[in-house]
Amino acid sequence: MNIPQPKWRSPTGEIIACVEKLKVLRENLEEIQRLCQDALDDAVLMGCDERQFRSVLVDLIGRLKNTYGNQRESSDKNESA
């Protein structure tokens, strides 16, 4: 399964072009995809409804919190000052 490769942007709209950052983002998404696929396969093998499991995954993603708050944005502004 192919992972989408969007043009990543900062909160201010600037394109993220750093090769290492893009590599980490791609690897993280590949890891998440593998883990979710394994979990879906397990759920189906154990008799769970696939639609319900997918719904739970979507809900889980929706509940993720930015643990950095606005710290990253603020530090970027301070570095450029």
C-alpha positions in Angstrom: 0.0 0.0 0.0 1.4 3.4 -0.9 1.7 6.2 1.6 0.6 9.6 0.4 3.5 12.0 0.0 1.9 15.5 0.5 3.9 18.7 0.3 4.3 19.2 4.1 3.8 22.8 5.3 4.6 24.6 8.5 1.8 26.3 10.4 2.6 29.5 8.5 2.3 27.8 5.2 6.0 27.5 4.3 6.9 24.2 2.5 9.0 21.8 4.6 11.9 20.9 2.3 14.5 19.4 4.7 15.3 16.0 3.4 15.8 14.5 6.9 12.5 15.9 8.1 10.7 14.5 5.1 12.4 11.1 5.6 11.2 11.0 9.3 7.7 12.0 8.3 7.6 9.3 5.6 9.0 6.6 7.9 6.6 7.5 10.7 3.6 7.2 8.3 4.9 3.9 7.0 5.2 2.6 10.6 1.7 3.8 11.5 0.3 2.1 8.4 2.0 -1.2 9.2 0.8 -1.1 12.8 -2.8 -0.2 11.8 -2.8 -2.9 9.2 -1.7 -5.5 11.7 -4.3 -4.4 14.2 -7.0 -4.5 11.6 -6.0 -8.0 10.5 -6.0 -9.1 14.1 -9.4 -7.6 14.8 -10.9 -9.3 11.7 -9.3 -12.7 12.6 -10.8 -12.4 16.1 -14.3 -11.9 14.6 -14.6 -8.1 15.0 -16.6 -6.0 12.5 -14.1 -4.3 10.2 -16.2 -1.2 9.9 -16.4 -0.8 13.6 -12.7 -1.3 14.0 -12.0 1.3 11.3 -14.3 3.7 13.1 -12.5 3.2 16.3 -9.2 4.0 14.5 -10.6 7.2 13.1 -11.9 8.2 16.5 -8.5 7.5 18.0 -6.7 9.7 15.4 -9.2 12.5 16.1 -8.4 12.3 19.8 -4.6 12.9 19.4 -3.3 15.9 21.2 -0.5 18.2 20.2 1.7 17.8 23.4 3.9 20.7 22.3 1.1 23.2 22.1 2.5 26.3 20.4 6.1 25.8 21.6 7.4 24.7 18.3 5.9 27.8 16.5 7.3 30.1 19.2 10.8 28.5 19.0 10.8 28.9 15.2 10.0 32.6 15.5 12.7 33.1 18.1 15.3 31.3 16.0 14.6 33.6 13.0 14.7 36.8 15.1 
